[in-house]
Amino acid sequence: MTAREDLPLGVFDSGLGGLTVVRALRAALPNENILYLGDTARVPYGTKGEATVVKYASGCAAHLVRAGVKAIVIACNTVSAVAPERLRIDLDLPVLGVIEPGARAAVAASTSGKIGVLATQATVSSGAYARAVLACSTRAEVVSFAAPLLVPLAEEGWTDGEVPRLVAARYIEPLARAGVDTVVLGCTHYPLLRPILEEAARNAIGPHVSVVDSALATAEDVVRFLDARKLRREAQTPGRIRIQVTDLPRTFSTVAARFLGADAEEVEQVDL
């Protein structure tokens, strides 16, 4: 029987954006085995209603449980905004999201307490970041704006040049007007555009601005969780990354490598 600490971490997202979380997890926990599920057949979740998102998330999580994971990381801000408590009730496994770690990192980074969030419309509408930030600090103030064009730019590889710079500047502008000193990248696609967004934030807000990557914050949270539960894999050998998707698009290998920062070696199409 496999020791519990040797079981893989289960990570899921509506598509491939969550591979930025896997990339951060791999850097922080190189010996962990990871099973990633991308629901590429039903992406995006950000435009769906809450009940539909919960339904899809429950199906993804149940699939990972059947595969035998030791914990589940929701690598999707939209799901993390509406479904974690439901999943924690339904599953006999720890469930970690990306919003609480990002909120804690933002509160720690901010000196004024004014925090800006860029996210999908669904995440913004949920108010999840505002609730998570206020749970950390009642003196904090959150200003959230939807930044829908950043997702297709990331997926198309448009991470540099005039077009992404103009888009980034447009989305940062209202946060600058609101007087924030910290910007949270509230979608797992956005880290691919971090250099452009940081440049826009420095230009509009000033050199003191902090840009928080929720993927990195989540990886740090997972490290603390595994250590506290004594679930970190002790074997000093590199862990495996298995990727499962519900649809295998023609551009998969290119897009996956862009998000993961390396070639995706083990890929399997599954039916939920």
N, C-alpha and C positions, 0 to 999 in steps of 0.2 A: 504494500500500500504506500502511495506517495505521501511523504510528510507534508503537513499543511503548509509549512513555509515554502515548500518547493512547488506548490500549485501556482499557476500563473495569475497575474493581475488581469482582471477583465476590464477593458476600456471600450466605450462605445460612443458613437456620434451619429448624427443624421447623414453624414457623408465622409469626406476625407479631411476636413478641417481639423478634426480631433487628433490627427497624426502629429500636430504641433505639440500636443500634450504628451504623446508617446515619445516624441523627440526629447522633450524636457525630462520625462521619466527615465529614459535611457541614459541621459547624461548624469542624472542624480543617482540612479540605481542600475548600474551597468550589469549586475548579475541577476536581475529579476527577469523571469519569463513573463511575457506580455501577450495576451490574446486581444486583438483589436477587431471590433465589428463596426463597419461603416454601412449604414442603411442607404446605400447609393440609389436604390430603386425608388425611394420615397423622398429623397432630398428635394427641396429644403424643408426643414421643420419650421423655420422662422416665419413662414407665411400661413401656417396652419393654426386652427383653433386649439384652445387649451386641452379639450377632451381628446382630440385626435393626437396631440403630442404625447399625452399621458398613455394613450393606448399603444402607440408605436414604441414608446420608451419601455413599457412593460414587456412587450414582445422581445425587444433587444436584450433586456436584462434577463428575462427567462431563458433565452438562448445561451447566454454566458453562464448562467447557473448550471444548466444541463451540461455544459462543456467542462465544468469542474474548476471554477476560479475561486480564489480565496477572498477576494474583495472586488467591488465594482467601482470604477471611476467614470463618472458621467463627463465626457469630454465635449460637452455641448452646453453653451450658455442657455439656449432656449429650453432644453430639458431640465437643466439645473434650476431654472426659474420656476418651473411648475410641477415637477414630478418627484423630487427626491424623497419627500415624506411618504408619498404613496408607495414608492419602491421599498423604503425602509420597513414599512408596515407589511408589505406583501412578501418580502424576501427574508430568508434567514441568513443574511450576509451583510457585512458593512457596506454602505453606499456613500461615496464621497463625490461632491460636485465641484464645479469650478468657480462658483460665485462667492461663497464664503471666503476661500483663500484670497481671491482677488480683492475683496472688500477689506479684509484685514491688512493686506499689503498696502492698500491705498491709504488707509487710516494711519498706518505707521509712517508712510512717506510724506503725508501732507503736514505742512506747518500751519496753514490757515484754516484747515478743516473744510475747505471748499474743494469738492472732488467732482470731476467730470467723467462721464461714462460714454463711450461710443459702443454701440451694440446693434443687433438686429431690431426691427420694429417689435417683434414679439417679446424680446427681452426687455426693451424699454417700457413697453405697455404693461408688463407684469409688475414693474416697480421692485423687482427682486433685489437689485443692487442697492437701492435706497434703503430697503429694510435691513439688508445685511450690514451695510455701513452703520446705520443707526444702532444696530445691535452691538456694534463695537464701540461707538462713541455717539452719545446723544447730542454732542455739540457740532457734529459734522453736518454738512449740507451737500446734497448730491444733485447735480444737473446732468440729465441724460439726453442723448440725441441719437436717433437712428442713423446709421451710415451704410445703407444697403449697397452702394456701388463698390464698397471695399471687397465684398465677397467675390464677385465675378473678376475683379482686377487680380485678386490673389490666385484664383483658379486658372486664369489665363496667363499668369506669369508676368503681368504688367506691374512690376514692383519698383520700377524706376522710370524716369523720364517725365516729360511735361504733363501728360494726362494724369498719372497718379499724384503728381505734386499739386496740380490744380484741385483735384478731388479732395486730397488730404487737407489742403488749406481751407477749402469750403466747409469741411466738417469740423475742423478745429476752431474756426472763427466764432461760432456762438458760444463755445466753451470759454474762449478767451474773453468775450464780452461779459460772461457771467463771473469772471474773476477767479477761476479755478487755478490751483497750483499743482494739481495732480490729474493725470488722465489715465483711466483704466481702459485697456483694450478688451472690451467685453464680448469678444467673439473669437473663437479659436482660429479663424482665418486671418485675423488681423496681425498676428506676429510676423507674417511674411512681409508686411508693409511697415513694420516698426521703424526702420530708418527714415522712411519718408514722413511718417506721422510724427516722429521725434523732431525732425527738422521743422515741420510745420508748427509744432507746439513751441519750439524754442523761438521761432520767428514771431509768433503771435502772442505768446505769453511771457517768454523771457527765458534766460539760461537756467533759472532756478527750477523750472518745471520738471516734475517726475512723471515718467510714463511707466505704468504698471502692466506687465504681461501676465495675464491670469493663468496661462499655461505653466510658466515658471513657478508662480505662487502655488499652484496646485501640486506640482511635483514636490516642492518643499513640504507641503502639508502631508502628502502621501508618505514621505520619508519619516516624518514624526509619527504618523499613525502606525506604520509597520513596526517601528522601533518600540513604541509604547505597547503594542500587542504581541511583541516578539514574533512577528511574522516575516521579518526580512529574510530572504533566502541566504543561507550561510555558505553555500557552495561558492568557491572562488573561481568560477568559470563564467564566461559571458552568457547572459541569458538569451533566449530565442524570442524573436518577434514574429508572431503569426498574424496575418491579416486576413479577415473574412469580409466579404462585401455581398450585398444582396443583388447587385447588378455589376457587371464588369464592363465599364465603358471603354471604348477604343483608346481613349487618352489616359487610361488609368495609370500606367507605369510612369508617364511623364509627370502627371499631377501628384501622384503619391510620393515620388522622389523629391519633388519640390517641397512638400509639407514635412516629410520625414527627415530630409537632409541626407538621405542615402537611398540606394536602390531598395525597392520592396521585393524581398526574395521569396517568402512563402505567402502566396495569395490563393484564396479559395473562394469560390462563389457558393453561397448558401441560400436556402429558402426558409424564410421565417413563417 
